[in-house]
Amino acid sequence: MANRMLGQECFVLKNKAISHLHDFFLNSINSDVSAIDLCDEIPTIDYSLLFSENHDERAKSLEHLGKACQEFGFFYLINGVEQSVVEGALKGISDFFELTNQEERREYLKKNPMDRIRWGFRSHAGENREYLKIVAHPENHCPSKPASFRGAIGEYFKRMHEVELGLAKAISKILGYEETYIEKEFKLEAGFDVSAMNLYPPSFQSKGSIGVPEHTDPGFFVSLIQDVNGGLQMLTHKGNWVTVNIPRNATFINLGDHLEILSNGKYKSHIHQVILDNNEVNRISMATLHGPSLDTFVAPASRFIDESHPPAYRGMTYKESLEFNGSDEIDVQSSLSLLRIPFSL
């Protein structure tokens, strides 16, 4: 009981400190806007406006989303999942790492390719993190300890799935389809979602500056929440690395490999990495990869294919693509580079 109370107090104090730092960060930005490269400023999409009853407001918001998808491939999403639900999920993850010991967590070391819960620990020059991966949808798999974990995480997954379906409608529209297109094409009601919950060490405890090396992610898109800003970096179209600093009441959205494949490269899945150089404390994040159903065959849609734009990717089922480079389903490793069709003159 004492450990639980201490964990809760630490979490509350940490959140208060983060809130003050966030306010300071915003004030610093407002006092020196000239210091920002506005061309690389990550766009913000208001989820509620995508479904506004005001036609002009809705149209403007959809246009903004279209530009964010095509010119960036990632954005902050506000007014999606309630902040209290996000904080509850982060508290649950914090409890998992604080209130269980490593021996208990080792129960979820890799056992077989069909694992639905998997734990791992990496501490070397190329990667520094402890993680828990769980299949979150169509069925939520979750460790039994601590007792509060399943409820907090389950509520977040439920709300985020609703947002996923809403974004699928909005992105279908801006791609020129009826709003149910992506939901049906990816069979999202049976979509295979995997959540990676990460604990990154402070820089002085890591064995290198890399938390997670450069990669892209499979699926429709990835949603990210974190308790401390800094660390995640995105590679822009221009070849610049930009740091992700998620505002309060926001989720970070990064388009996935299979939306790039479906749109035949119109929308890109962007390379990203996690750097630990500025980590002064442990940092928790949860990245959820929202994918098609495992049996969904994904290939470039006919709308994006013509004489000037031949198919740029090989089609295969989502399950096949996840296993294409020798990985397991729960690893959700990208095989995008292997699916690209070499361009020939």
Phi, psi and omega in degrees: 000319180298318179297320179297315180297319179296319179297319180294318180296319179297319181295317180296313180298321180296318180295321178297317180296319179297319180299316179295318179296321179298316178297319179296319180298315180295318178297322180295320179295315183296331182278348182210065181297332182296342182282351184261135170279100187298335179293336180253009179288125184295127182290156178243130179248129176271108184303320184296327182286341178295341182235025180298146176285344176279116186301313182295320179296317180294317181297318179296320180293319177295322177297318179297319177297317179301317178294320179297319180292318185276322185269341180238305186091005178200157183193163171273138178244117178256159179060036174260266175277135183300144182300324180296325178289319177299312181296324177296320179294316179296323176296319178298318179294318178301317178298319181301314183284333184268325189259000171243153177264165186297329179295320177295320182290332180295347175304334185258019170300157183306128177245315179204167184299341183263016176309140175248353171224132180215132178249149177206159179224126179233130178212082178205178188302329184267349182195134180222102177187158164251140183217157171232122176250134177224147171282121187260341184200143012282348175235134183275116176257134187208142175301153182279342180240146350288167188300326184281348189296307186302316182295315182294316180290319181298321179295319178297314180299320179299312181292321182291328177295323176297319178294320178303314180295324177294316178295325177299319177296313183295316182289327174301317180297314184287343174275355177095014181252171171293155191294342180269004188301303184295320179303317180284316184297321180266356183051056189293337177295338175245021184301145181265102182253133177235132180250130176252115179258118191247140171242110181261137182280163170299154184301326183288348178256353184274161179256042182148173184270355185264123172276306174223131182288172182303136179192168165245170182239140176288169174106188178286303173201169176245135173252139184229134168233153181206158183267339179226130181285158179098142178123302179286130177234137179250141175267118184280173175304328183279354181088016178261143173273127176240141181272136180272117175239095189286123176294160174297150182065029181223156173237144177268132181242129178233122183295145186260172183304321189279343168284325174299316180295312181301320182272007179054038176092000177299314174253134186255145169269121191263143175294140177212167181208166175241125181248140184255002187308323185259009179288113176263340179224171172303142178235132179251136173220158173226114177254121180249121180268112183266110187245169170295173172294155184299331182268003181288128175273120183246125178211165178303133180287148185300329180301333185256015180241128172206189183299325180276343182227076177292165178304128183259358184219147173281142178269146173195170179290159179299319179300314180299320182292325179291332182259000189296326181259019176093006181270168174269165180304314186289343177291334183038057178269144182288141171235022187303317182297331180279340182269346179292137176270122182303136180282134179231141180279000000 
